[in-house]
């Protein structure tokens, strides 16, 4: 009888624990922070630059009055902070008891310049919009944190960015995903040039004043689909001609209808002078750098990540093997694949 009672109590405990983990994360909040007379590294100036953001939770300060629980997660080219509010991301990380529990952490999801609901070319300036770069993105995000949200420290910064070397004293831990910390060159640069040329060389683009979506955008998304997808998963999910054709047509219609050519052109051009490699030795926080082996944009055979991580004093590089869970470049948005490494980083970087 006693054994049965113990088993019953254990079963109830496991049920309650599972139920707690299954709960949805708290509802996010959204806002805008406006920077006045923002000076770009190109020399151009915008009288007003709007930085949109999404947050979960509230900031907590330590005994010294410094924010101790802020986490910033950064999207990639053409993305937005909204992509991290999905069930496959927020539902895996931000729920009660999960690694980045939105009731414990203050999670900040900014839209970079030119992306999402932040100020971008399609708001009206079109091809007259300032030619922003990654440094401008980082500077605007830093201003959002320090001036807009009054966050003076980050527990964790995660995503694709030059944050760690730009502000090496600002965070406790860094988790780069799906990137290489060197100049964008080789095939990656060529791919980006192809995409930009497909837009600029299309007569329908009309120097940014197009009346309808230029047909060159089909070429853009042809390249984009090949470079960001995983051959193994595409073969498994669309094993027949009919299925492959149906997916391709749906992909093309969706992207053509939802993407502004000027916004996309500027987003790809922003990487033109990206190169954090000379400053990697400035990084002080523990770094857990993760790529996946089926990422065609950052292919493992280059060996760049393994070499560059040696410059980081407390850095570790992990190459995820191709599996049923990886999805090429998009693996960076699938925490179920790499959350074990995030747990390790959070544990090792406890202040």
TORVEXRO-756129 format. One line per field, with one value per residue (C-alpha): residue number from 1; x, y, z. Coordinates in steps of 0.1 Angstrom, whole numbers. Example, Ala and Ser with C-alpha at 12.3 -4.5 7.8 and 13.67 -1.06 7.14 Angstrom:
<sites>
vexza = (1,2)
xx = (123,137)
yy = (-45,-11)
zz = (78,71)
</sites>
This chain:
<sites>
vexza = (1,2,3,4,5,6,7,8,9,10,11,12,13,14,15,16,17,18,19,20,21,22,23,24,25,26,27,28,29,30,31,32,33,34,35,36,37,38,39,40,41,42,43,44,45,46,47,48,49,50,51,52,53,54,55,56,57,58,59,60,61,62,63,64,65,66,67,68,69,70,71,72,73,74,75,76,77,78,79,80,81,82,83,84,85,86,87,88,89,90,91,92,93,94,95,96,97,98,99,100,101,102,103,104,105,106,107,108,109,110,111,112,113,114,115,116,117,118,119,120,121,122,123,124,125,126,127,128,129,130,131,132,133,134,135,136,137,138,139,140,141,142,143,144,145,146,147,148,149,150,151,152,153,154,155,156,157,158,159,160,161,162,163,164,165,166,167,168,169,170,171,172,173,174,175,176,177,178,179,180,181,182,183,184,185,186,187,188,189,190,191,192,193,194,195,196,197,198,199,200,201,202,203,204,205,206,207,208,209,210,211,212,213,214,215,216,217,218,219,220,221,222,223,224,225,226,227,228,229,230,231,232,233,234,235,236,237,238,239,240,241,242,243,244,245,246,247,248,249,250,251,252,253,254,255,256,257,258,259,260,261,262,263,264,265,266,267,268,269,270,271,272,273,274,275,276,277,278,279,280,281,282,283,284,285,286,287,288,289,290,291,292,293,294,295,296,297,298,299,300,301,302,303,304,305,306,307,308,309,310,311,312,313,314,315,316,317,318,319,320,321,322,323,324,325,326,327,328,329,330,331,332,333,334,335,336,337,338,339,340,341,342,343,344,345,346,347,348,349,350,351)
xx = (0,28,46,14,11,47,41,9,26,54,30,11,44,54,21,22,57,48,18,39,64,35,21,24,49,36,21,47,45,55,68,88,118,126,162,165,191,206,240,248,284,278,275,238,214,177,158,139,148,121,134,105,108,90,95,86,88,102,137,152,181,208,221,242,212,223,198,206,180,179,183,185,178,187,173,191,189,153,139,123,119,84,99,109,73,63,55,86,108,89,70,103,123,100,74,73,103,120,155,145,113,96,85,122,140,134,136,141,135,144,136,169,171,153,135,101,83,115,122,129,131,95,82,86,123,127,162,169,170,204,227,229,253,257,275,245,222,243,245,207,201,225,206,173,186,204,182,148,146,171,190,227,236,226,226,227,229,220,217,238,255,287,276,301,332,315,304,325,317,279,270,275,272,271,255,262,240,244,272,309,329,349,343,314,333,335,302,283,293,286,251,243,257,235,204,212,220,187,168,190,193,155,140,108,127,129,156,134,102,86,49,46,69,98,100,136,124,117,154,160,139,152,187,173,154,185,209,187,172,184,187,180,149,136,139,122,93,88,98,76,76,41,49,81,64,35,59,79,49,35,69,72,37,40,74,66,35,50,85,94,123,139,138,154,180,191,191,216,237,241,267,291,317,309,341,343,375,400,382,374,401,382,353,354,322,318,308,289,291,268,264,248,264,237,239,248,255,281,293,314,341,354,368,366,346,371,400,383,370,406,408,380,394,364,349,336,324,298,290,256,255,228,198,160,158,182,169,200,205,171,183,191,154,148,159,148,180,205,188,211,241,222,216,253,262,238,252,288,283,265,277)
yy = (0,23,15,23,57,66,57,77,108,104,101,133,151,142,152,186,191,182,205,233,229,228,261,289,317,351,374,397,435,456,492,517,538,568,580,616,627,593,595,565,553,563,599,600,612,605,630,602,565,542,510,485,458,430,421,393,398,427,439,430,448,435,450,475,486,469,450,413,394,409,387,401,378,391,380,376,392,399,386,404,399,385,353,344,347,315,282,266,292,310,278,260,286,313,292,285,264,267,279,315,316,348,352,353,369,402,391,418,411,441,447,458,489,482,452,444,474,495,524,510,520,510,535,561,570,539,540,573,556,558,529,513,486,461,487,510,481,475,511,515,484,497,530,511,492,520,550,534,504,515,482,486,449,417,383,369,380,355,354,368,401,420,428,408,426,460,460,433,445,445,409,377,352,351,326,332,311,303,327,331,359,370,391,379,367,336,321,339,373,362,350,383,402,380,389,426,426,407,437,466,453,448,477,473,483,519,530,520,536,505,504,466,439,435,402,400,391,356,352,366,340,312,319,324,291,271,288,287,252,218,193,163,177,191,156,140,165,168,134,136,160,171,179,197,218,226,237,259,276,283,296,319,333,339,356,377,391,398,412,447,448,479,465,433,450,472,442,423,454,459,431,448,457,431,417,412,390,417,423,387,388,416,393,386,366,329,322,291,294,270,262,233,210,215,253,261,298,288,254,234,225,260,254,291,288,264,287,320,307,302,340,340,335,317,304,271,261,234,220,203,172,169,152,149,181,204,226,242,279,280,257,289,294,259,258,222,213,233,242,217,239,270,254,246,282,297,274,282,319,325,359)
zz = (0,9,-24,-43,-25,-33,-70,-70,-55,-80,-109,-98,-94,-130,-143,-127,-138,-174,-172,-160,-188,-213,-203,-228,-223,-210,-236,-252,-253,-282,-285,-305,-295,-316,-321,-333,-359,-362,-380,-401,-408,-445,-434,-440,-413,-405,-385,-368,-367,-352,-335,-329,-303,-286,-249,-225,-187,-167,-158,-125,-109,-86,-54,-74,-94,-126,-147,-142,-162,-197,-227,-263,-292,-327,-360,-393,-428,-438,-405,-375,-338,-344,-357,-321,-308,-326,-308,-322,-305,-277,-269,-264,-245,-229,-211,-173,-162,-196,-201,-208,-187,-196,-159,-148,-177,-195,-231,-258,-295,-315,-352,-368,-390,-423,-409,-394,-379,-376,-400,-434,-471,-479,-454,-481,-489,-511,-527,-510,-476,-458,-466,-432,-422,-394,-372,-375,-365,-334,-324,-327,-306,-280,-278,-276,-246,-227,-235,-244,-220,-194,-197,-188,-189,-207,-191,-227,-262,-289,-326,-355,-347,-340,-304,-284,-298,-301,-264,-247,-212,-217,-214,-193,-222,-260,-283,-320,-343,-381,-389,-395,-378,-409,-440,-461,-491,-514,-524,-497,-510,-546,-536,-520,-551,-573,-552,-553,-591,-598,-583,-596,-631,-635,-655,-635,-603,-617,-593,-564,-576,-590,-596,-592,-578,-603,-620,-609,-575,-587,-593,-558,-542,-564,-549,-514,-514,-525,-501,-470,-473,-463,-492,-470,-454,-487,-503,-473,-472,-509,-524,-555,-585,-576,-540,-549,-575,-552,-524,-548,-562,-527,-515,-545,-542,-505,-507,-538,-521,-487,-495,-505,-530,-516,-480,-492,-513,-484,-460,-481,-488,-451,-449,-473,-447,-420,-404,-367,-369,-359,-326,-315,-289,-271,-261,-224,-219,-225,-261,-273,-311,-330,-367,-384,-410,-436,-436,-472,-464,-437,-450,-425,-450,-449,-414,-406,-374,-359,-366,-355,-322,-311,-308,-282,-247,-234,-267,-279,-314,-319,-353,-352,-374,-400,-385,-389,-367,-385,-413,-429,-422,-405,-377,-358,-352,-339,-302,-298,-317,-297,-263,-245,-254,-243,-209,-206,-215,-190,-163,-171,-173,-139,-127)
</sites>
